């Protein structure tokens, strides 16, 4: 992940097949990693990769995606969208085959935390330097494809594991500093969805806290950084105030703040109209505008004008996006995916005995719940870094089960 982020400027930008430079970097590094795995396997005299039930979920998604483009208006676009998932899936394969011990897992988790801290500092420095949220967003998107809306998504998993470790293991200056930096960075993004998720994550972590004194110190750190962030960023305060509705007239005055409710409505209608195989993965862009016009009588004029000034918005609710593009089965698949991950990590957590491994698995459990909820606000399933985290979760669960096997020998 370090290589992906910091070699991104070496690669072509957004104009090349629609991918950001960081995505090209990801594809390139993923290809190298896969190549090295193949060489290592051949060197050992065997090309047998570790199999895993998770691969069946991957196969199910690819099947649904391929079926969805059978009658799609732009099959090439659909194939390109499917193609970008291939390296995502192979990264999971690489992680499963490489991260196969507790020591390796702990090193990977530590590196995830360091990377989350580094990127949060980049967000903070860019906010201090560029001042305007739009300028910060453009800088982050152009260089990393992780704008202000998705900043928390990038360090969400390591942030949650860090919180669990700080509460259940030990509070250190380094851990408190990292927690403070990541929290402060979230407040500077001005993303209302991220701030909401920060609150939900905090509640979930504190509900499972075994050390109340440490939990109190962590909670104090979070509250202080939230207060500092609000005092430094009046823009964030104004954005949060837009969500406070006192009357019908007030709601209508702030209607554009709730535009995602209407994009969700459009996606729901598309799913209802195309229940079998959806409109085709990556093809909803060809249907959104006409569906918006068709539903114009249900969508307030202020929202329509808001969209017209920009472009027809696609829904940011991932289950509805999958439902509209893949059909009802795509909608169901979304919940099956996260349910499977959660059940698997939960079983591994119950069977693990090493406290550090249990804390990582505990953090993964909370992170899966957070990812499920976050997908209703901002798409997480389609992010290249999300698949790195999914691979770590699967690897952690495998290690948890293998630990039990060693105890039973």
C-alpha angles and dihedrals in degrees: 000000000000089000092046094054101039099042092049095100089063092065133073118273140233095304093067108090089320096288125128119238091251090056091053087049090052092050091049096047091044090053091051091048092050091047091052091049090053092049092049092049093048091047089055089052095249135085095192111129122203108269121220136183088234088076090067089061088052091050091050092053093048090049093052091046093051092047090050094062096050091099099016118134092235112032093171091058089048092051090050090052091050090046093058089061093057095077088042090059094043090053087059088051091050093050093048090052097043105035097061104136139054092247093054091045092053091049091051092048091050090051090049090054092047091050091048089051092048093050092046088054089050089053092048094048093046090049091051092045104039097031097191116091093221092054091048090049093051092048093051094044096046093049104031108007086234107112129182092280093055100036094100090046089060095057099024096106097045090041092056093046088048091053091050092048093048092051101038101033118022140323111231131175089248094053094046090048092051092047091049094048095048092047093048091048091053090054092049092054090067089216108151092196091053092049090050090050090048088058093047092048091050092051093048092049095047091049090064096038113131096186108059095184093054090043089055092054092048091047090051090052091051093048093048093050092046089052092047091048093051092047093049096044114050087172090065090051091052092050091051091049089059088067093058107093119184101172144005090264090050090052092051090048091053096036096125089063087066097046091119089069088063096045085053088052091053092049091048091053091050090051091050091049094046104033099150104058104346125231092301131275109286091008102094088097088073093056106036098079095049091045090050090053090047091052093041092118090060097044117075116246091239091060092047090051090047090055095044090057089057119018136286103294120225116214118272091205102103098203090054091045091053090044093052094045101036101025131240091320089058089054091050092044091061092061094040089054096056094037090056093049092048095048092047095049091043092055091048090049092055092049098044119094104182107098094217092051091047091052091051091049091046089053090049091053092054091042091056091053089047092049091050091052094040090056089067089061105031128008108257099161092070097051117108092221092052089066091053087057092046088054091051090050092051091046091049091051091050090051090049091054093044089052089058090048090054091051091051095050 
